[in-house]
Amino acid sequence: MNIETLTKKIQKLPVNQQQQVEDFVTFLESQYAAKSQTLADKRRANRGMAKDIIMADNFDEPLDDFEDYL
């Protein structure tokens, strides 16, 4: 469904039902904003947990344990 079709359908509704649609859209926006904020908060809280981890200089080199498979 595209926005034009949706707009036409909403315009055909009585005013009180149009208000219900607007209220529902506002509700959905607030839920999405709350969920997005929650994810952002989790990311912020976890930032820095690995700050003391240092990657080895030979990180990308093959492991000796797998020499038989290479």
Secondary structure, DSSP 8 states (H G I E B T S, - for coil): --HHHHHHHHHHS-HHHHHHHHHHHHHHHHHHHHHHHHHHHHHHHHTTTTTT----TTTTS--GGGGGG-
